[in-house]
């Protein structure tokens, strides 16, 4: 069996980038928050749908990058540069949102609705799979771990790890927003979260872009 040790730093980098991305507000966050405050089971099944979509994106991105890199190594460096620039753009966007008031007002979503588990599961899956930014993001982050020489086990670990992180975080969101007092906590600390995550995105992006640019 091929030694996986050289690939672990990149793999953990993907895990870190995914964890950071999940905790930033966006369509996934809004979907789970809105479903959870209506009905806890709806929020949980929406979380499963989004997490399933995460696993699908990770698999598609990882296998697609593998095929691309096997055909042309220079394409990998170009992709890495573009991916780094995209992550930097996400960082600037996150930093810009520090001064902007939040558009999320979960405290208004107090009316309970019946449990619609399959509908919530489908909605979560479609929200994740139909986000056009997801393709670029996943191609960006998976290039941290997937190289032309990367064994199949790295792809397995990447997909499994990303799905595990996704389900853990999104289930936590569903439980938090389906409880009472915690619904407004995120809104109070949003500027701090946006600042920290913006800096992390910039760090990942600059590192990725520079590492690939010097190899062109």
HELIX and SHEET records of a PDB file:
HELIX    1   1 UNK A    5  UNK A   22  1                                  18    
HELIX    2   2 UNK A   27  UNK A   38  1                                  12    
HELIX    3   3 UNK A   40  UNK A   71  1                                  32    
HELIX    4   4 UNK A   73  UNK A   96  1                                  24    
HELIX    5   5 UNK A   97  UNK A   99  5                                   3    
HELIX    6   6 UNK A  106  UNK A  108  5                                   3    
HELIX    7   7 UNK A  117  UNK A  129  1                                  13    
HELIX    8   8 UNK A  132  UNK A  142  1                                  11    
HELIX    9   9 UNK A  152  UNK A  177  1                                  26    
HELIX   10  10 UNK A  181  UNK A  184  5                                   4    
HELIX   11  11 UNK A  185  UNK A  213  1                                  29    
END                                                                             
